[in-house]
């Protein structure tokens, strides 16, 4: 029978683990659990006889896969999968999947919550501003971007989106104005919410050229990956534009400089928080378990990312 291992430095909620285990064992598979492990050696030892692996933000490197000769599938419980070495997985015939959409509401609510928090001056008693009537640009209109737009509509924001991979008509039916370029998106948006992946095309792509086009009282919202930001250009924006603010659920490497020089113009959560809700935790974990069962039982590769 296939052995399915959950390996998570940041554990799933206990109720999620229980339900994942139930799905795996009801399928007749063996269940194993590794939580809060301290180093990659512990992971390599645990994965040595695993046929399937469920992870969160855990680093699944070439070394880990070399230590897992039986491994056939890795499922990242979440949307992003840059923590997995896709090249090595493909070379070894290992299928890699994600669970798109399962964390989208949690991430979207956090993005809007951080926007309110900073717009209201961190609730420090001083007058702030409202989101109503402000323009919001959604950079990438996937599961999270769509949900951000849906929630922002309730705030009465004016919505724009740029995503060359989604048909214009599909976005427009949500009442969102589609723009033809990233440059136009930034030019028209007081707030820009980032939902692009980190890859060779996007790393450091959010640069001064784009950011400088934003209108006065601009706020950049990043619940994607820190690597997509050109941090030198980010600091240049902070220096040249006293109206510019930046909020993110993953702090940049230059966070200490920003905190020292621009204390009222940023907010960073203590750690990556987008998917940190009980609901998202359960949804992503259960989706990962079901995808593994469907893969072994039906050959289903619907959410494979290393095709």
C-alpha positions as CSV (number, residue, x, y, z in Angstrom):
1,X,0.0,0.0,0.0
2,X,1.2,3.6,-0.7
3,X,2.7,5.4,2.3
4,X,1.6,9.1,2.6
5,X,3.8,11.4,4.7
6,X,2.8,14.8,6.0
7,X,6.0,16.7,6.7
8,X,5.5,20.2,8.1
9,X,7.8,22.4,10.1
10,X,4.7,24.6,10.6
11,X,2.1,21.9,11.5
12,X,-1.5,21.7,10.2
13,X,-4.2,22.3,12.9
14,X,-4.8,19.0,14.8
15,X,-8.3,18.8,13.3
16,X,-6.8,19.0,9.8
17,X,-4.3,16.2,10.6
18,X,-7.1,14.0,11.9
19,X,-9.2,14.5,8.8
20,X,-6.2,14.1,6.4
21,X,-5.4,10.8,8.2
22,X,-9.0,9.6,7.8
23,X,-8.9,10.3,4.1
24,X,-5.6,8.5,3.7
25,X,-6.5,5.5,5.8
26,X,-10.0,5.1,4.3
27,X,-8.3,4.7,1.0
28,X,-6.3,1.8,2.4
29,X,-3.0,3.7,2.5
30,X,-0.4,4.0,5.3
31,X,-0.3,7.4,7.1
32,X,2.8,9.0,8.6
33,X,3.4,12.3,10.3
34,X,6.5,14.5,10.8
35,X,6.0,17.9,12.5
36,X,8.3,20.6,13.7
37,X,11.4,18.8,12.5
38,X,14.6,20.7,13.2
39,X,16.7,20.0,10.1
40,X,16.7,18.5,6.6
41,X,18.3,15.3,7.8
42,X,15.1,14.5,9.8
43,X,13.0,15.1,6.7
44,X,15.3,12.9,4.5
45,X,15.0,10.1,7.0
46,X,11.3,10.3,7.2
47,X,10.7,10.4,3.5
48,X,13.0,7.5,2.7
49,X,10.1,5.0,2.3
50,X,7.3,7.4,1.4
51,X,5.3,7.1,-1.8
52,X,3.5,10.5,-1.4
53,X,4.3,13.7,0.5
54,X,2.2,16.6,1.7
55,X,4.1,19.8,2.7
56,X,3.4,23.4,3.4
57,X,6.3,25.8,3.0
58,X,8.9,23.1,3.6
59,X,11.9,23.0,1.3
60,X,11.8,19.9,-0.9
61,X,15.2,20.0,-2.5
62,X,17.1,17.7,-4.8
63,X,18.8,16.1,-1.7
64,X,15.4,15.4,-0.2
65,X,14.1,13.7,-3.4
66,X,17.3,11.7,-3.8
67,X,16.6,10.4,-0.3
68,X,13.2,9.2,-1.4
69,X,13.5,6.5,-4.0
70,X,9.8,5.5,-3.8
71,X,8.4,9.0,-4.0
72,X,5.8,9.5,-6.8
73,X,4.0,12.6,-5.8
74,X,4.5,15.8,-3.7
75,X,1.5,18.1,-3.0
76,X,2.1,21.6,-1.7
77,X,-0.9,22.4,0.5
78,X,-1.3,26.0,-0.8
79,X,-0.9,27.9,-4.0
80,X,2.8,28.8,-4.3
81,X,5.3,26.0,-5.0
82,X,8.6,27.7,-5.3
83,X,9.8,25.7,-2.2
84,X,9.9,22.6,-4.4
85,X,12.7,21.8,-6.8
86,X,10.5,21.2,-9.9
87,X,13.5,20.4,-12.2
88,X,14.7,17.6,-10.1
89,X,11.1,16.3,-9.5
90,X,10.5,16.2,-13.3
91,X,13.8,14.4,-13.9
92,X,12.9,11.8,-11.3
93,X,9.4,11.4,-12.6
94,X,7.8,12.8,-9.4
95,X,4.5,14.6,-9.9
96,X,4.3,18.0,-8.1
97,X,0.9,19.5,-7.4
98,X,-0.5,22.5,-5.5
99,X,-4.0,23.1,-4.1
100,X,-5.1,26.4,-5.8
101,X,-7.9,28.3,-4.3
102,X,-8.0,26.7,-0.9
103,X,-6.2,29.6,0.8
104,X,-7.6,32.4,-1.4
105,X,-10.2,33.8,1.0
106,X,-7.7,33.9,3.9
107,X,-5.1,35.7,1.9
108,X,-7.6,38.1,0.4
109,X,-9.1,39.0,3.8
110,X,-5.6,39.6,5.2
111,X,-4.7,41.9,2.3
112,X,-7.8,44.1,2.8
113,X,-7.3,44.0,6.6
114,X,-3.8,45.3,6.3
115,X,-5.0,48.0,4.0
116,X,-7.5,49.2,6.5
117,X,-5.0,49.0,9.3
118,X,-2.5,51.2,7.6
119,X,-5.0,53.6,6.1
120,X,-6.3,54.2,9.6
121,X,-2.8,54.9,11.0
122,X,-2.5,51.6,12.8
123,X,-5.5,52.6,14.9
124,X,-3.3,55.1,16.9
125,X,-6.1,57.6,17.5
126,X,-5.2,60.0,14.7
127,X,-7.4,60.6,11.6
128,X,-6.8,58.3,8.7
129,X,-8.4,57.7,5.3
130,X,-11.1,55.4,4.0
131,X,-10.8,52.8,1.2
132,X,-14.1,53.8,-0.3
133,X,-13.6,55.6,-3.6
134,X,-10.0,54.7,-3.8
135,X,-8.6,52.8,-6.8
136,X,-7.3,49.3,-6.4
137,X,-5.2,47.5,-9.0
138,X,-5.1,43.7,-8.8
139,X,-1.8,42.4,-10.3
140,X,-2.7,38.9,-11.4
141,X,-6.3,37.8,-11.3
142,X,-6.1,34.2,-10.1
143,X,-8.0,32.8,-7.1
144,X,-6.7,35.3,-4.6
145,X,-6.8,38.3,-6.9
146,X,-10.4,37.6,-7.8
147,X,-11.4,37.3,-4.1
148,X,-9.5,40.5,-3.3
149,X,-11.6,42.3,-5.9
150,X,-14.8,40.8,-4.6
151,X,-14.1,42.0,-1.1
152,X,-12.8,45.4,-2.2
153,X,-16.0,45.9,-4.2
154,X,-17.9,45.8,-0.8
155,X,-15.6,48.6,0.4
156,X,-16.7,50.7,-2.6
157,X,-13.3,50.7,-4.3
158,X,-12.7,51.3,-8.0
159,X,-11.2,48.1,-9.4
160,X,-8.6,47.5,-12.1
161,X,-6.8,44.3,-13.0
162,X,-3.9,43.2,-15.2
163,X,-3.5,39.5,-16.0
164,X,-2.4,38.5,-19.6
165,X,-3.2,34.9,-18.9
166,X,-6.9,35.3,-18.2
167,X,-9.4,36.4,-20.9
168,X,-10.5,40.0,-20.6
169,X,-14.2,39.0,-20.7
170,X,-13.8,36.7,-17.7
171,X,-12.5,39.5,-15.5
172,X,-14.9,42.1,-16.8
173,X,-17.9,40.0,-15.8
174,X,-16.9,40.6,-12.2
175,X,-17.2,44.4,-12.7
176,X,-13.5,44.9,-12.9
177,X,-11.8,47.2,-15.4
178,X,-9.1,45.4,-17.4
179,X,-6.0,47.3,-18.3
180,X,-3.6,46.4,-21.1
181,X,-0.3,46.6,-19.2
182,X,1.3,46.5,-15.8
183,X,2.4,50.1,-16.4
184,X,-1.2,51.2,-16.9
185,X,-2.3,49.3,-13.8
186,X,0.2,51.1,-11.6
187,X,-0.6,54.5,-13.2
188,X,-4.3,54.2,-12.4
189,X,-4.1,52.6,-8.9
190,X,-3.6,54.2,-5.5
191,X,-3.5,50.7,-4.1
192,X,-1.9,47.8,-5.9
193,X,-2.3,44.2,-4.6
194,X,0.3,41.7,-5.8
195,X,-0.7,38.1,-6.5
196,X,2.0,37.0,-9.0
197,X,4.3,34.0,-8.4
198,X,8.0,34.1,-7.9
199,X,9.8,32.7,-10.9
200,X,12.5,33.7,-13.4
201,X,10.1,36.2,-15.1
202,X,8.8,37.9,-12.0
203,X,11.7,38.1,-9.5
204,X,12.5,41.8,-8.9
205,X,9.9,42.7,-11.5
206,X,8.1,45.1,-9.1
207,X,10.6,47.9,-9.6
208,X,11.0,51.7,-9.5
209,X,9.7,52.0,-13.1
210,X,6.4,50.5,-12.1
211,X,6.1,51.9,-8.6
212,X,7.0,55.5,-9.6
213,X,3.9,55.5,-11.8
214,X,1.5,55.2,-8.9
215,X,-0.5,58.3,-8.0
216,X,-0.2,60.3,-4.8
217,X,-0.9,58.4,-1.5
218,X,0.1,55.1,-3.0
219,X,0.2,51.9,-1.1
220,X,1.7,48.6,-2.4
221,X,0.2,45.4,-0.9
222,X,2.2,42.2,-1.1
223,X,0.8,38.9,0.0
224,X,2.7,37.0,-2.7
225,X,6.5,36.6,-2.4
226,X,9.2,39.0,-1.2
227,X,11.4,38.0,-4.1
228,X,9.2,39.7,-6.7
229,X,10.2,43.1,-5.2
230,X,13.3,44.9,-6.2
231,X,14.3,46.1,-2.7
232,X,16.8,48.7,-3.9
233,X,14.0,50.3,-5.9
234,X,11.6,49.9,-2.9
235,X,13.9,51.9,-0.7
236,X,14.3,54.5,-3.5
237,X,10.5,54.9,-3.5
238,X,10.4,55.3,0.2
239,X,13.1,58.0,0.0
240,X,11.7,59.9,-3.0
241,X,7.9,59.6,-2.3
242,X,6.9,60.6,1.3
243,X,3.4,59.6,0.4
244,X,4.3,55.9,-0.5
245,X,3.5,53.1,1.9
246,X,4.2,49.3,1.8
247,X,2.4,46.5,3.5
248,X,3.2,42.8,3.3
249,X,2.7,39.5,5.1
250,X,6.4,38.7,4.4
251,X,9.0,41.3,5.4
252,X,11.6,42.3,2.9
253,X,15.3,41.8,3.7
254,X,15.6,45.6,4.1
255,X,12.9,45.8,6.8
256,X,15.2,47.2,9.4
257,X,16.0,50.2,7.2
258,X,12.3,50.8,6.5
259,X,11.5,50.5,10.2
260,X,14.2,53.0,11.2
261,X,13.6,55.6,8.5
262,X,9.9,55.3,7.7
263,X,8.2,54.0,10.8
264,X,4.7,55.2,9.9
265,X,4.6,54.1,6.3
266,X,4.8,50.3,6.5
267,X,3.3,47.2,8.1
268,X,4.8,43.7,8.1
269,X,3.3,40.7,9.8
270,X,5.8,38.8,12.1
271,X,5.8,35.8,9.7
272,X,4.0,34.7,6.5
273,X,0.4,35.0,7.5
274,X,-1.7,34.8,4.3
275,X,-2.9,31.2,4.8
276,X,-2.8,31.2,8.6
277,X,-6.5,30.6,9.3
278,X,-8.1,27.5,10.7
279,X,-10.3,27.3,7.6
280,X,-7.5,27.6,5.1
281,X,-5.4,25.2,7.1
282,X,-8.1,22.5,6.9
283,X,-9.1,23.2,3.3
284,X,-5.6,23.0,1.9
285,X,-4.7,19.9,3.8
286,X,-7.8,18.0,2.9
287,X,-7.5,19.0,-0.8
288,X,-3.9,17.7,-0.8
289,X,-5.0,14.3,0.7
290,X,-7.8,13.9,-1.8
291,X,-5.5,14.8,-4.7
292,X,-3.1,12.1,-3.7
293,X,-5.9,9.5,-3.5
294,X,-7.2,10.5,-6.9
295,X,-3.7,10.4,-8.3
296,X,-3.1,6.8,-7.2
297,X,-6.7,5.6,-7.8
298,X,-7.5,7.4,-11.1
299,X,-4.3,8.8,-12.4
300,X,-5.7,12.3,-11.9
301,X,-3.1,15.0,-12.5
302,X,-5.4,18.0,-12.6
303,X,-3.3,20.2,-10.4
304,X,0.1,19.1,-11.6
305,X,2.5,22.1,-11.9
306,X,5.6,20.4,-13.4
307,X,4.1,19.3,-16.7
